[in-house]
Amino acid sequence: MTAGCFVWVNGSLYYMVISETEVEMKKIVAGGFLYELMSAIGKDEFLSIISEYCRTHAFGIVSTYDFLSILQERASVDVEYIIDEHIYESIIGVGLG
């Protein structure tokens, strides 16, 4: 059985694949991902979403899904293609769209 999850380690985001025999971590270049999101949404709206995310989850345990959920709910433009490209296709190897 294989499972996967996103983890934040020393300021970098990784996708960790866990199987019965090994653990593999793939680094996500978050700077490019976040910059592209900000460019698509607009700086003010993006920072507002980030602020809301930080307020909502302050001092809690979060997952990548928590961030993507609030992003998709609050963004005034469709960001699914950016998420698909940067997260699912390049890291996991499976596109959603």
Buried (B, 14 or more C-beta within 10 A) or exposed (E): EEEEEBEEEEEEBBBBBBEEEEEEEBEBEBEEBBEBBBEBBEEEBBEEBBEBBEEEBEEEEBEBEBBBEBBEEBBEEEBBEBBBBBBBBBBBEEEEE
